[in-house]
């Protein structure tokens, strides 16, 4: 049996732990960040965006659904759900349709949920 993966058909991104990016970025497909991004991030289609425990984002994030396990500082604009896990640190502003904060998360932000036309 032969397994062939056509990389042209895959739409996902993974930013590794030792990677540091600065600037404006647009990602398509599910995206996992274990490294550092400083700048603006926009999701091109409506997949999940995950900041892992080692991940750090400083800037502006526009997405549909985000799960934060690492650190975020800046503004989040989410047309869907924002989940802030116990291992996370979040500082800034969060605008989301649905906001879930798990016990143990360290937060310092102003937040708005059920907003219309967030992205």
Helices and strands as residue ranges (DSSP letters): G 7-9, E 12-15, E 20-27, E 30-33, E 36-43, E 48-51, E 56-63, E 65-68, E 71-84, E 89-101, E 106-113
